[in-house]
Amino acid sequence: MNGRQFIARIRKLGRARGLDVRFVASKGPGSHGTLFVGSLKTTVKDRKKEIGKGLLVKMLSDLQIGREEL
């Protein structure tokens, strides 16, 4: 899964939960951006590149989302 796919899945999950989901590309160094889900946030690296397993687990943890929910 790449960054764009991750953001799309989180947006869909956020809509289902009634949460405000937004991605701010300017809030991050270089090609990184910040994904806000309600009051929680995580950093998303380059949206074109694949997300490694460990980073994916960390990002889901930041957003308090279980891997099975994604």
PDB file of N, CA, C and O in Angstrom:
ATOM      1  N   MET A   1       0.854  -1.170   0.000  1.00  0.00           N
ATOM      2  CA  MET A   1       0.000   0.000   0.000  1.00  0.00           C
ATOM      3  C   MET A   1       0.901   1.233   0.000  1.00  0.00           C
ATOM      4  O   MET A   1       1.874   1.306   0.750  1.00  0.00           O
ATOM      5  N   ASN A   2       0.561   2.199  -0.853  1.00  0.00           N
ATOM      6  CA  ASN A   2       1.335   3.440  -0.854  1.00  0.00           C
ATOM      7  C   ASN A   2       0.606   4.506  -0.030  1.00  0.00           C
ATOM      8  O   ASN A   2      -0.476   4.259   0.501  1.00  0.00           O
ATOM      9  N   GLY A   3       1.205   5.675   0.067  1.00  0.00           N
ATOM     10  CA  GLY A   3       0.637   6.737   0.891  1.00  0.00           C
ATOM     11  C   GLY A   3      -0.747   7.183   0.449  1.00  0.00           C
ATOM     12  O   GLY A   3      -1.613   7.436   1.288  1.00  0.00           O
ATOM     13  N   ARG A   4      -0.967   7.284  -0.856  1.00  0.00           N
ATOM     14  CA  ARG A   4      -2.282   7.707  -1.363  1.00  0.00           C
ATOM     15  C   ARG A   4      -3.363   6.691  -1.009  1.00  0.00           C
ATOM     16  O   ARG A   4      -4.470   7.061  -0.619  1.00  0.00           O
ATOM     17  N   GLN A   5      -3.037   5.416  -1.148  1.00  0.00           N
ATOM     18  CA  GLN A   5      -3.997   4.367  -0.809  1.00  0.00           C
ATOM     19  C   GLN A   5      -4.309   4.394   0.685  1.00  0.00           C
ATOM     20  O   GLN A   5      -5.458   4.210   1.087  1.00  0.00           O
ATOM     21  N   PHE A   6      -3.281   4.624   1.507  1.00  0.00           N
ATOM     22  CA  PHE A   6      -3.478   4.705   2.953  1.00  0.00           C
ATOM     23  C   PHE A   6      -4.423   5.854   3.300  1.00  0.00           C
ATOM     24  O   PHE A   6      -5.360   5.680   4.078  1.00  0.00           O
ATOM     25  N   ILE A   7      -4.174   7.013   2.726  1.00  0.00           N
ATOM     26  CA  ILE A   7      -5.015   8.183   2.997  1.00  0.00           C
ATOM     27  C   ILE A   7      -6.452   7.915   2.568  1.00  0.00           C
ATOM     28  O   ILE A   7      -7.386   8.265   3.291  1.00  0.00           O
ATOM     29  N   ALA A   8      -6.643   7.300   1.404  1.00  0.00           N
ATOM     30  CA  ALA A   8      -7.993   7.001   0.911  1.00  0.00           C
ATOM     31  C   ALA A   8      -8.723   6.052   1.856  1.00  0.00           C
ATOM     32  O   ALA A   8      -9.905   6.247   2.140  1.00  0.00           O
ATOM     33  N   ARG A   9      -8.031   5.033   2.342  1.00  0.00           N
ATOM     34  CA  ARG A   9      -8.670   4.076   3.262  1.00  0.00           C
ATOM     35  C   ARG A   9      -9.018   4.730   4.593  1.00  0.00           C
ATOM     36  O   ARG A   9     -10.070   4.458   5.170  1.00  0.00           O
ATOM     37  N   ILE A  10      -8.132   5.591   5.075  1.00  0.00           N
ATOM     38  CA  ILE A  10      -8.396   6.282   6.341  1.00  0.00           C
ATOM     39  C   ILE A  10      -9.563   7.255   6.173  1.00  0.00           C
ATOM     40  O   ILE A  10     -10.385   7.388   7.079  1.00  0.00           O
ATOM     41  N   ARG A  11      -9.648   7.933   5.035  1.00  0.00           N
ATOM     42  CA  ARG A  11     -10.782   8.837   4.786  1.00  0.00           C
ATOM     43  C   ARG A  11     -12.099   8.063   4.800  1.00  0.00           C
ATOM     44  O   ARG A  11     -13.083   8.516   5.386  1.00  0.00           O
ATOM     45  N   LYS A  12     -12.114   6.907   4.160  1.00  0.00           N
ATOM     46  CA  LYS A  12     -13.322   6.081   4.118  1.00  0.00           C
ATOM     47  C   LYS A  12     -13.706   5.623   5.527  1.00  0.00           C
ATOM     48  O   LYS A  12     -14.877   5.675   5.904  1.00  0.00           O
ATOM     49  N   LEU A  13     -12.723   5.180   6.297  1.00  0.00           N
ATOM     50  CA  LEU A  13     -12.960   4.745   7.669  1.00  0.00           C
ATOM     51  C   LEU A  13     -13.430   5.916   8.528  1.00  0.00           C
ATOM     52  O   LEU A  13     -14.338   5.764   9.346  1.00  0.00           O
ATOM     53  N   GLY A  14     -12.818   7.076   8.346  1.00  0.00           N
ATOM     54  CA  GLY A  14     -13.201   8.268   9.105  1.00  0.00           C
ATOM     55  C   GLY A  14     -14.629   8.692   8.816  1.00  0.00           C
ATOM     56  O   GLY A  14     -15.370   9.054   9.730  1.00  0.00           O
ATOM     57  N   ARG A  15     -15.026   8.647   7.533  1.00  0.00           N
ATOM     58  CA  ARG A  15     -16.409   8.986   7.167  1.00  0.00           C
ATOM     59  C   ARG A  15     -17.391   8.040   7.843  1.00  0.00           C
ATOM     60  O   ARG A  15     -18.434   8.468   8.337  1.00  0.00           O
ATOM     61  N   ALA A  16     -17.057   6.754   7.865  1.00  0.00           N
ATOM     62  CA  ALA A  16     -17.928   5.757   8.491  1.00  0.00           C
ATOM     63  C   ALA A  16     -18.073   6.011   9.988  1.00  0.00           C
ATOM     64  O   ALA A  16     -19.116   5.717  10.573  1.00  0.00           O
ATOM     65  N   ARG A  17     -17.035   6.555  10.602  1.00  0.00           N
ATOM     66  CA  ARG A  17     -17.061   6.849  12.041  1.00  0.00           C
ATOM     67  C   ARG A  17     -17.548   8.265  12.348  1.00  0.00           C
ATOM     68  O   ARG A  17     -17.718   8.623  13.513  1.00  0.00           O
ATOM     69  N   GLY A  18     -17.770   9.062  11.317  1.00  0.00           N
ATOM     70  CA  GLY A  18     -18.222  10.435  11.519  1.00  0.00           C
ATOM     71  C   GLY A  18     -17.121  11.369  11.990  1.00  0.00           C
ATOM     72  O   GLY A  18     -17.396  12.350  12.681  1.00  0.00           O
ATOM     73  N   LEU A  19     -15.873  11.077  11.624  1.00  0.00           N
ATOM     74  CA  LEU A  19     -14.737  11.896  12.042  1.00  0.00           C
ATOM     75  C   LEU A  19     -14.269  12.798  10.909  1.00  0.00           C
ATOM     76  O   LEU A  19     -14.405  12.459   9.733  1.00  0.00           O
ATOM     77  N   ASP A  20     -13.721  13.940  11.274  1.00  0.00           N
ATOM     78  CA  ASP A  20     -13.128  14.858  10.304  1.00  0.00           C
ATOM     79  C   ASP A  20     -11.752  14.317   9.925  1.00  0.00           C
ATOM     80  O   ASP A  20     -10.907  14.114  10.797  1.00  0.00           O
ATOM     81  N   VAL A  21     -11.519  14.083   8.635  1.00  0.00           N
ATOM     82  CA  VAL A  21     -10.233  13.582   8.153  1.00  0.00           C
ATOM     83  C   VAL A  21      -9.689  14.573   7.137  1.00  0.00           C
ATOM     84  O   VAL A  21     -10.372  14.935   6.179  1.00  0.00           O
ATOM     85  N   ARG A  22      -8.436  15.014   7.356  1.00  0.00           N
ATOM     86  CA  ARG A  22      -7.831  15.926   6.384  1.00  0.00           C
ATOM     87  C   ARG A  22      -6.337  15.669   6.309  1.00  0.00           C
ATOM     88  O   ARG A  22      -5.694  15.298   7.291  1.00  0.00           O
ATOM     89  N   PHE A  23      -5.806  15.878   5.110  1.00  0.00           N
ATOM     90  CA  PHE A  23      -4.378  15.720   4.863  1.00  0.00           C
ATOM     91  C   PHE A  23      -3.808  17.084   4.528  1.00  0.00           C
ATOM     92  O   PHE A  23      -4.318  17.773   3.645  1.00  0.00           O
ATOM     93  N   VAL A  24      -2.757  17.478   5.225  1.00  0.00           N
ATOM     94  CA  VAL A  24      -2.119  18.772   5.005  1.00  0.00           C
ATOM     95  C   VAL A  24      -0.685  18.515   4.543  1.00  0.00           C
ATOM     96  O   VAL A  24       0.190  18.163   5.334  1.00  0.00           O
ATOM     97  N   ALA A  25      -0.470  18.701   3.242  1.00  0.00           N
ATOM     98  CA  ALA A  25       0.848  18.427   2.655  1.00  0.00           C
ATOM     99  C   ALA A  25       1.912  19.396   3.152  1.00  0.00           C
ATOM    100  O   ALA A  25       3.086  19.035   3.230  1.00  0.00           O
ATOM    101  N   SER A  26       1.520  20.614   3.486  1.00  0.00           N
ATOM    102  CA  SER A  26       2.500  21.621   3.911  1.00  0.00           C
ATOM    103  C   SER A  26       2.991  21.396   5.339  1.00  0.00           C
ATOM    104  O   SER A  26       3.971  22.016   5.752  1.00  0.00           O
ATOM    105  N   LYS A  27       2.335  20.526   6.096  1.00  0.00           N
ATOM    106  CA  LYS A  27       2.743  20.250   7.480  1.00  0.00           C
ATOM    107  C   LYS A  27       3.589  18.986   7.516  1.00  0.00           C
ATOM    108  O   LYS A  27       3.169  17.952   8.036  1.00  0.00           O
ATOM    109  N   GLY A  28       4.768  19.087   6.962  1.00  0.00           N
ATOM    110  CA  GLY A  28       5.685  17.957   6.953  1.00  0.00           C
ATOM    111  C   GLY A  28       6.915  18.321   6.143  1.00  0.00           C
ATOM    112  O   GLY A  28       6.841  19.147   5.233  1.00  0.00           O
ATOM    113  N   PRO A  29       8.045  17.709   6.467  1.00  0.00           N
ATOM    114  CA  PRO A  29       9.272  18.027   5.735  1.00  0.00           C
ATOM    115  C   PRO A  29       9.292  17.377   4.356  1.00  0.00           C
ATOM    116  O   PRO A  29       8.903  16.218   4.215  1.00  0.00           O
ATOM    117  N   GLY A  30       9.732  18.097   3.353  1.00  0.00           N
ATOM    118  CA  GLY A  30       9.880  17.537   2.010  1.00  0.00           C
ATOM    119  C   GLY A  30       8.589  16.981   1.448  1.00  0.00           C
ATOM    120  O   GLY A  30       7.600  17.702   1.317  1.00  0.00           O
ATOM    121  N   SER A  31       8.597  15.698   1.116  1.00  0.00           N
ATOM    122  CA  SER A  31       7.429  15.064   0.505  1.00  0.00           C
ATOM    123  C   SER A  31       6.472  14.490   1.547  1.00  0.00           C
ATOM    124  O   SER A  31       5.495  13.833   1.187  1.00  0.00           O
ATOM    125  N   HIS A  32       6.734  14.725   2.818  1.00  0.00           N
ATOM    126  CA  HIS A  32       5.872  14.239   3.889  1.00  0.00           C
ATOM    127  C   HIS A  32       4.702  15.199   4.106  1.00  0.00           C
ATOM    128  O   HIS A  32       4.760  16.364   3.713  1.00  0.00           O
ATOM    129  N   GLY A  33       3.650  14.698   4.733  1.00  0.00           N
ATOM    130  CA  GLY A  33       2.510  15.522   5.099  1.00  0.00           C
ATOM    131  C   GLY A  33       1.904  14.979   6.374  1.00  0.00           C
ATOM    132  O   GLY A  33       2.302  13.917   6.854  1.00  0.00           O
ATOM    133  N   THR A  34       0.948  15.696   6.922  1.00  0.00           N
ATOM    134  CA  THR A  34       0.302  15.278   8.156  1.00  0.00           C
ATOM    135  C   THR A  34      -1.146  14.929   7.882  1.00  0.00           C
ATOM    136  O   THR A  34      -1.873  15.688   7.241  1.00  0.00           O
ATOM    137  N   LEU A  35      -1.560  13.763   8.380  1.00  0.00           N
ATOM    138  CA  LEU A  35      -2.929  13.291   8.248  1.00  0.00           C
ATOM    139  C   LEU A  35      -3.606  13.447   9.604  1.00  0.00           C
ATOM    140  O   LEU A  35      -3.162  12.868  10.596  1.00  0.00           O
ATOM    141  N   PHE A  36      -4.677  14.228   9.646  1.00  0.00           N
ATOM    142  CA  PHE A  36      -5.439  14.453  10.866  1.00  0.00           C
ATOM    143  C   PHE A  36      -6.725  13.641  10.805  1.00  0.00           C
ATOM    144  O   PHE A  36      -7.446  13.681   9.808  1.00  0.00           O
ATOM    145  N   VAL A  37      -7.008  12.907  11.874  1.00  0.00           N
ATOM    146  CA  VAL A  37      -8.255  12.144  11.993  1.00  0.00           C
ATOM    147  C   VAL A  37      -8.845  12.517  13.344  1.00  0.00           C
ATOM    148  O   VAL A  37      -8.380  12.054  14.385  1.00  0.00           O
ATOM    149  N   GLY A  38      -9.871  13.358  13.319  1.00  0.00           N
ATOM    150  CA  GLY A  38     -10.403  13.880  14.570  1.00  0.00           C
ATOM    151  C   GLY A  38      -9.315  14.678  15.266  1.00  0.00           C
ATOM    152  O   GLY A  38      -8.754  15.603  14.680  1.00  0.00           O
ATOM    153  N   SER A  39      -9.008  14.328  16.521  1.00  0.00           N
ATOM    154  CA  SER A  39      -7.971  15.042  17.269  1.00  0.00           C
ATOM    155  C   SER A  39      -6.607  14.349  17.176  1.00  0.00           C
ATOM    156  O   SER A  39      -5.637  14.814  17.774  1.00  0.00           O
ATOM    157  N   LEU A  40      -6.530  13.252  16.439  1.00  0.00           N
ATOM    158  CA  LEU A  40      -5.288  12.493  16.309  1.00  0.00           C
ATOM    159  C   LEU A  40      -4.586  12.833  14.998  1.00  0.00           C
ATOM    160  O   LEU A  40      -5.213  13.314  14.054  1.00  0.00           O
ATOM    161  N   LYS A  41      -3.278  12.578  14.950  1.00  0.00           N
ATOM    162  CA  LYS A  41      -2.543  12.871  13.716  1.00  0.00           C
ATOM    163  C   LYS A  41      -1.390  11.897  13.545  1.00  0.00           C
ATOM    164  O   LYS A  41      -0.917  11.292  14.507  1.00  0.00           O
ATOM    165  N   THR A  42      -0.948  11.759  12.297  1.00  0.00           N
ATOM    166  CA  THR A  42       0.235  10.977  11.976  1.00  0.00           C
ATOM    167  C   THR A  42       0.901  11.595  10.757  1.00  0.00           C
ATOM    168  O   THR A  42       0.270  12.337  10.004  1.00  0.00           O
ATOM    169  N   THR A  43       2.165  11.290  10.569  1.00  0.00           N
ATOM    170  CA  THR A  43       2.901  11.782   9.412  1.00  0.00           C
ATOM    171  C   THR A  43       2.882  10.718   8.325  1.00  0.00           C
ATOM    172  O   THR A  43       3.133   9.541   8.584  1.00  0.00           O
ATOM    173  N   VAL A  44       2.578  11.149   7.102  1.00  0.00           N
ATOM    174  CA  VAL A  44       2.569  10.245   5.952  1.00  0.00           C
ATOM    175  C   VAL A  44       3.756  10.618   5.076  1.00  0.00           C
ATOM    176  O   VAL A  44       3.908  11.772   4.674  1.00  0.00           O
ATOM    177  N   LYS A  45       4.605   9.619   4.782  1.00  0.00           N
ATOM    178  CA  LYS A  45       5.762   9.908   3.933  1.00  0.00           C
ATOM    179  C   LYS A  45       5.304  10.061   2.488  1.00  0.00           C
ATOM    180  O   LYS A  45       4.105  10.123   2.216  1.00  0.00           O
ATOM    181  N   ASP A  46       6.239  10.122   1.580  1.00  0.00           N
ATOM    182  CA  ASP A  46       5.957  10.300   0.151  1.00  0.00           C
ATOM    183  C   ASP A  46       4.754   9.458  -0.268  1.00  0.00           C
ATOM    184  O   ASP A  46       4.771   8.235  -0.134  1.00  0.00           O
ATOM    185  N   ARG A  47       3.722  10.108  -0.770  1.00  0.00           N
ATOM    186  CA  ARG A  47       2.467   9.426  -1.091  1.00  0.00           C
ATOM    187  C   ARG A  47       2.572   8.472  -2.267  1.00  0.00           C
ATOM    188  O   ARG A  47       1.667   7.668  -2.490  1.00  0.00           O
ATOM    189  N   LYS A  48       3.655   8.545  -3.019  1.00  0.00           N
ATOM    190  CA  LYS A  48       3.820   7.666  -4.183  1.00  0.00           C
ATOM    191  C   LYS A  48       4.546   6.368  -3.839  1.00  0.00           C
ATOM    192  O   LYS A  48       4.472   5.395  -4.588  1.00  0.00           O
ATOM    193  N   LYS A  49       5.241   6.354  -2.716  1.00  0.00           N
ATOM    194  CA  LYS A  49       6.055   5.197  -2.349  1.00  0.00           C
ATOM    195  C   LYS A  49       5.303   4.250  -1.419  1.00  0.00           C
ATOM    196  O   LYS A  49       4.375   4.643  -0.712  1.00  0.00           O
ATOM    197  N   GLU A  50       5.732   2.996  -1.442  1.00  0.00           N
ATOM    198  CA  GLU A  50       5.148   1.978  -0.581  1.00  0.00           C
ATOM    199  C   GLU A  50       5.450   2.279   0.886  1.00  0.00           C
ATOM    200  O   GLU A  50       6.510   2.808   1.221  1.00  0.00           O
ATOM    201  N   ILE A  51       4.504   1.934   1.746  1.00  0.00           N
ATOM    202  CA  ILE A  51       4.670   2.093   3.187  1.00  0.00           C
ATOM    203  C   ILE A  51       5.112   0.743   3.737  1.00  0.00           C
ATOM    204  O   ILE A  51       4.447  -0.268   3.511  1.00  0.00           O
ATOM    205  N   GLY A  52       6.220   0.724   4.450  1.00  0.00           N
ATOM    206  CA  GLY A  52       6.719  -0.512   5.050  1.00  0.00           C
ATOM    207  C   GLY A  52       5.806  -0.992   6.172  1.00  0.00           C
ATOM    208  O   GLY A  52       5.025  -0.220   6.728  1.00  0.00           O
ATOM    209  N   LYS A  53       5.915  -2.273   6.495  1.00  0.00           N
ATOM    210  CA  LYS A  53       5.055  -2.892   7.508  1.00  0.00           C
ATOM    211  C   LYS A  53       5.173  -2.201   8.872  1.00  0.00           C
ATOM    212  O   LYS A  53       4.163  -1.905   9.511  1.00  0.00           O
ATOM    213  N   GLY A  54       6.403  -1.949   9.309  1.00  0.00           N
ATOM    214  CA  GLY A  54       6.616  -1.318  10.608  1.00  0.00           C
ATOM    215  C   GLY A  54       6.069   0.096  10.666  1.00  0.00           C
ATOM    216  O   GLY A  54       5.467   0.496  11.663  1.00  0.00           O
ATOM    217  N   LEU A  55       6.278   0.856   9.594  1.00  0.00           N
ATOM    218  CA  LEU A  55       5.768   2.226   9.544  1.00  0.00           C
ATOM    219  C   LEU A  55       4.244   2.232   9.523  1.00  0.00           C
ATOM    220  O   LEU A  55       3.615   3.081  10.154  1.00  0.00           O
ATOM    221  N   LEU A  56       3.653   1.291   8.802  1.00  0.00           N
ATOM    222  CA  LEU A  56       2.192   1.196   8.746  1.00  0.00           C
ATOM    223  C   LEU A  56       1.614   0.942  10.137  1.00  0.00           C
ATOM    224  O   LEU A  56       0.624   1.562  10.524  1.00  0.00           O
ATOM    225  N   VAL A  57       2.230   0.037  10.880  1.00  0.00           N
ATOM    226  CA  VAL A  57       1.782  -0.260  12.243  1.00  0.00           C
ATOM    227  C   VAL A  57       1.887   0.988  13.115  1.00  0.00           C
ATOM    228  O   VAL A  57       0.985   1.269  13.904  1.00  0.00           O
ATOM    229  N   LYS A  58       2.982   1.737  12.977  1.00  0.00           N
ATOM    230  CA  LYS A  58       3.178   2.965  13.764  1.00  0.00           C
ATOM    231  C   LYS A  58       2.131   4.018  13.416  1.00  0.00           C
ATOM    232  O   LYS A  58       1.584   4.667  14.307  1.00  0.00           O
ATOM    233  N   MET A  59       1.849   4.190  12.117  1.00  0.00           N
ATOM    234  CA  MET A  59       0.865   5.187  11.694  1.00  0.00           C
ATOM    235  C   MET A  59      -0.526   4.822  12.204  1.00  0.00           C
ATOM    236  O   MET A  59      -1.267   5.693  12.661  1.00  0.00           O
ATOM    237  N   LEU A  60      -0.883   3.547  12.129  1.00  0.00           N
ATOM    238  CA  LEU A  60      -2.184   3.105  12.640  1.00  0.00           C
ATOM    239  C   LEU A  60      -2.257   3.293  14.152  1.00  0.00           C
ATOM    240  O   LEU A  60      -3.301   3.668  14.684  1.00  0.00           O
ATOM    241  N   SER A  61      -1.156   3.036  14.837  1.00  0.00           N
ATOM    242  CA  SER A  61      -1.096   3.236  16.284  1.00  0.00           C
ATOM    243  C   SER A  61      -1.299   4.711  16.636  1.00  0.00           C
ATOM    244  O   SER A  61      -2.018   5.032  17.582  1.00  0.00           O
ATOM    245  N   ASP A  62      -0.666   5.604  15.875  1.00  0.00           N
ATOM    246  CA  ASP A  62      -0.831   7.046  16.095  1.00  0.00           C
ATOM    247  C   ASP A  62      -2.298   7.449  15.997  1.00  0.00           C
ATOM    248  O   ASP A  62      -2.760   8.328  16.725  1.00  0.00           O
ATOM    249  N   LEU A  63      -3.030   6.794  15.084  1.00  0.00           N
ATOM    250  CA  LEU A  63      -4.437   7.135  14.840  1.00  0.00           C
ATOM    251  C   LEU A  63      -5.399   6.267  15.651  1.00  0.00           C
ATOM    252  O   LEU A  63      -6.617   6.390  15.519  1.00  0.00           O
ATOM    253  N   GLN A  64      -4.844   5.387  16.491  1.00  0.00           N
ATOM    254  CA  GLN A  64      -5.634   4.473  17.320  1.00  0.00           C
ATOM    255  C   GLN A  64      -6.599   3.640  16.474  1.00  0.00           C
ATOM    256  O   GLN A  64      -7.782   3.516  16.793  1.00  0.00           O
ATOM    257  N   ILE A  65      -6.068   3.074  15.393  1.00  0.00           N
ATOM    258  CA  ILE A  65      -6.834   2.223  14.487  1.00  0.00           C
ATOM    259  C   ILE A  65      -6.172   0.857  14.470  1.00  0.00           C
ATOM    260  O   ILE A  65      -4.955   0.755  14.319  1.00  0.00           O
ATOM    261  N   GLY A  66      -6.969  -0.194  14.625  1.00  0.00           N
ATOM    262  CA  GLY A  66      -6.440  -1.552  14.560  1.00  0.00           C
ATOM    263  C   GLY A  66      -6.155  -1.943  13.120  1.00  0.00           C
ATOM    264  O   GLY A  66      -6.834  -1.492  12.198  1.00  0.00           O
ATOM    265  N   ARG A  67      -5.157  -2.779  12.936  1.00  0.00           N
ATOM    266  CA  ARG A  67      -4.785  -3.198  11.578  1.00  0.00           C
ATOM    267  C   ARG A  67      -5.943  -3.899  10.871  1.00  0.00           C
ATOM    268  O   ARG A  67      -6.103  -3.759   9.658  1.00  0.00           O
ATOM    269  N   GLU A  68      -6.747  -4.651  11.617  1.00  0.00           N
ATOM    270  CA  GLU A  68      -7.876  -5.374  11.022  1.00  0.00           C
ATOM    271  C   GLU A  68      -8.977  -4.430  10.534  1.00  0.00           C
ATOM    272  O   GLU A  68      -9.778  -4.809   9.680  1.00  0.00           O
ATOM    273  N   GLU A  69      -9.025  -3.220  11.060  1.00  0.00           N
ATOM    274  CA  GLU A  69     -10.026  -2.238  10.627  1.00  0.00           C
ATOM    275  C   GLU A  69      -9.698  -1.645   9.264  1.00  0.00           C
ATOM    276  O   GLU A  69     -10.583  -1.166   8.554  1.00  0.00           O
ATOM    277  N   LEU A  70      -8.423  -1.683   8.907  1.00  0.00           N
ATOM    278  CA  LEU A  70      -7.995  -1.087   7.645  1.00  0.00           C
ATOM    279  C   LEU A  70      -8.300  -2.031   6.510  1.00  0.00           C
ATOM    280  O   LEU A  70      -8.017  -1.719   5.354  1.00  0.00           O
TER     281      LEU A  70
END
